[in-house]
Amino acid sequence: MFRRTFIRSAIAATAVFALAACGGGEDPLSGGGDNDAGGGSAPDKVDSLTVGSANFAESQVLAEIYAQALEAKGIKVNRKLNIGARELYMAAIQDKSVDLLPEYTGATLVYFKKDATENEAEAVYKAIPGVLPAGLEVLNKSEAADEDAIVVTQETAQKYSLKSIGDLKAVSKDMVAGGGPEFKTRTAGLAGMKEKYGVEFKEFKTLDAGGPLSLKALKDGTIQVTQFFTTQSAIKDNNLVVLEDPEHIHLPNNIVPLIRTDHKSPDVETTLNAVQAKLTTDGLTDLVKRAEGGSESAAAVAKDWLSKNPLS
């Protein structure tokens, strides 16, 4: 998931992080890859931890839900929200700047294994532990999902008879694409569109990831193609067309907590899994709409959700 209302830092598109080799853990959902995020074993109790988030509304709301749920269990929670794009917040959890993040299954898998071939939700989830750096784990995935989507306007879709991403191949060299800087380089963006569909654009304009700049540029014709995300009301509100993805450059993206093993106490795990069990895609769509509207803070939206979805 690759994202969103806040303009992403261009730094994220070029950030490269070296991961040192290390062995995996024994927990079937712990990091089993060859990379090292600091190791550590699960403690019996955690007094405090730091929750981070990406720089878009949905991630911040989910981080606040996690944080407030844990605080209700007596755990002190520090917040480092709005860190930036995935390249930045993944570095933060690996260098121990944060201990917990809301993440997305498909995006996490591809981040650590760019040539991943899994495209079913359960298969994607089960593949993650094998590629995570030692010291990182995922908890239960939620049924709630937020998928990446390549979108065009109704007018563009009708003009060029566009139904799938592959249909762009015949016309894309006369088109301008736009979005967050990472959209240009990621498998779920232009890089994957070129590799899997042979789609190349005349130009790319750096805007924002599924945000107001990209929406305005799409509607006024400055760009013809961009990336949005399926929990965003902007797709329906503006009658945008989501192009089909038969080659699966977009993997299933169920919500999943990514946590450092050394902060995964039984209380933390039980609480977060209880949150996961209550999240739904429709509910997430509503939370995103409220948070992106600007009138409610992520903390307020999260507090309201928890009041309506008691965990015990």
N, C-alpha and C positions, 0 to 999 in steps of 0.2 A: 504494500500500500504505500501510495508513494507521493506526495500530498501537499498542501491544501490552502486554507484561507490566508494564512500568514505567508508573506513572501519569503521563500527560502533563501538562505545565504548561498551565494554563488560558490563560496568556499566548499560547500558540500559536494559539488560536482567534481572536484578535483582532489578531495581528501583521500589519501591512501594510508592504510594502517597495517603495519607488519604484525603478524601473529606468530609467537614463538611455538615451536613444536613441544607437545607434551602428551602423555597418555590420557585415556578417557576414564570415566568413573564407572561404578557398578550399577547405579540406579538406572533402570531402563529408560527413564526420561531425563537423565542427566546428560551433560555434554560428553559425547563419545568421540569427537573428532580429534585431529592431531594438533589442534591449536590450543594455546594456554591462555586462560583468562584469570589465572591466579589460583586455581584449585580450591581446596578447602572442603570440609565435610559439613553436612547439615547439622545445626546445633539443636539442642533440646528446647532452647528458649532464645528469643530475640527481644531485646529491650527497645531498640530503635533501628530504623533503616531509612534510606533515602530513595524516594520515588522520583523518577524522571519522566519526561514526555518529549514527543516530537513537537514541531512548531505549527501544529494545526489543531483546530477546535476539538475534534473527536478524540485525539490522543490525550489532550489535556483533561477532558471530561472523564475519560476512563482512568487516567492517573489519579484524579481527585476521588473517584469512586473507590479505587483501591486504597488510597490514603485514608479517607474518612472511615472506611470499613475497618481498617487496621487500628486506627485511633480509638474506635469504639470498643476494641478489645484490649485497650490499655497500652498499646505499642506507640512509642513516640515516632512520629514520621516527619522527616525533613523533605522538602520539595525542591526539585530542580526542574521546573517545567519550561517548555518552549526552548529546548536545547538546540534544535535545528533538525536537519534531515537525518535519515538513517545512518549515513556515514559518520555523523557526529555523535549521535546518541549511542550507537553501538560501541564507539570508542570509549564513551563515558562509562558504560557498564563493564567493559573489559579492564579499564584502568581503576575501577572501584570508586569512581566519582558518584555513581548511583548503584543501587542494589536491585532495583525493580523497575520494569518498564511494561506498559501495555504494548503488545506487538501483534503481528499478523502472520499467520502460518506460512502462506506462500512466499511472502516477502522475506521472511526470516530464512526460509530454506534456500531461496535463490541468492540471498546475500552471502551465505557461506558456501554455496555450491551453485555456481552460475549455470552449470549444465544439467541441473536437476530435470528429470523427465517425468516425475510424478505429477498427475493432474487431477486426481480424485482427493476430496477433502481429507478422508481418513489416511490415505497413503501419504499425503503431504505431511500431515501431523506426525505420523509415525517415523518419517524420514528425518525429522529435525534433530533428534538426539544424536544421531550418527554424524552430524556435521558441526554441532556446537563445540566451541572451545571448552576444554575442561574447566569446571568451575561455574558453568552456566547451565540452567535447566529451564524447561518449559513446564508449566502446570497444565491443568485441564484446558482444552480448547472449549470455546463457547459455540453454541449454534449460531450466534450472531456473527455475521460476516460483512465485510466491506470490500467489494471487488474493484479493481482498476477497470477503467472503461475508456476506450477511444471514442470520442464523440464529434459529431458534425451537426450543423443546423439542418432542419427539415428541408430548407431550400437547397442546400448543397447535396443532401442525400437524394432528393428528387432529380436534380439537374444531372447528376452523374450516375444515377441508378445504384447507389451505394447501399449494400446490406451487410457486407463483411469487410474486415480490414483488407483482405486480399483484393477487393474491388478497387481499392485506391491505387493499385499498381499502374493502371492504365492512365491515370490522370495526376498522380502525385507530383510529378516533376514540374507541373505548372502551379503547384499549391505551396502555401506557406503554413508550416506547423508552428505551434507555440506552446509554452507552458513553463513549468519550473525548470531550472537548469539541469536537474538530474533526469528529466524526461528525455533529454537528448541522448543520454549515454546508457540508460538502464535497459535491461532485457525487456522490461514491461513497457518500454517507450520506443523511441526511434531505432535504437540498436536492434531490438527484437523484431520490430516491423521490417527492417531491412533484411535481417538474417532469415526470418521465417516466411516473409511474404514478398520480398523483393521490392518493398516500398521505399522510395527515396523522395525527399522533398526539395523544392527549389531553394528554400531558406528556412531557417529556424529562428524564431524570435523568443528571447528569454523574457518570460513574464512571471507568473506565479503558478503554483501547483493547484489546479482546480479552484482558483480564487477569482475575485472580481476583475482583475486585469485580463485574465484569459477569457473570461466570459464576455467582457466588453469587446475584446479584440475579435472574438468569434462572431459576435452578433453584428459588429460593424464591418466585417469582411476583411479586417487587417490580417487575420489568419483564417484558415479553413478547417484545420484539424487541431484538436487539443485533447488533453486527458482530464477526465473528471473521475469521481468515485461514487459508487452506487448508492451510498447512504446520503448523498447530497440531494437536497430538494431542488437545487438549481436545474437538474436534468429534466425533471417533470415540469417545473415552473416555466421553463423556457422552451419546452417541446424539443429538446435536443435528441438526436438519434444516437443510440449506442450501437456501434458496429460489432457484429459477431466476431468471435475469435476462435475459429476452428483449429488453429495450430497451437493454441494454449500458451501464448506469451504471457497471459495473465493466469496465475495459479489461484486456487481457492484461498481466500484470505479470512479465515476465522480468527476471532479475537483470542489471544493467548497471552498470559503473563510470562515474561522472560525474567528470570530471577537468578541472582547469585546463590550458589549452593550454600555458601556460608551464612546466608540469611533466610534459609528455607526451614524454619522451625515448624513443628506440627501446627501450632496456632496460626502462623502465617499461611501455610498451605491450605488448611481447612477453610480459613476465612476467604481467601482469594478464590478457591474453588467454588465456594458458596455464591460468590458474586458471579462467577462464570456461568453457573447453572441458571441464573435468572436473566442474563442478557439475551435479548432477541434482536434480530435484524430490524424489525419494525420499530422496536423501542429505541434502538441505536439511531435510526433515521430521525426520530423525533428529538432525541437529545442533541444531535448535530444541528438540526434546524434551529433549535432554541439557542444553542451556543454560538452559532455562526451569525445569528441575527444581531448580536452585539448588545442586546438589552439585558442579558443575564450572563453572569460570570460562570466559568467552568465549575467553580466551587458551589455556587448556588444550584446549578443544574444537577450536579452530583448529589448534593444534600437532598434535593427533592426526590431524586430517583431512589435513594436509599430509604427514605421515609415511606415510599410506596412499595418497596420491595424488601421487607425486613429479612435479614439473613438468619434469624433464630427466634 
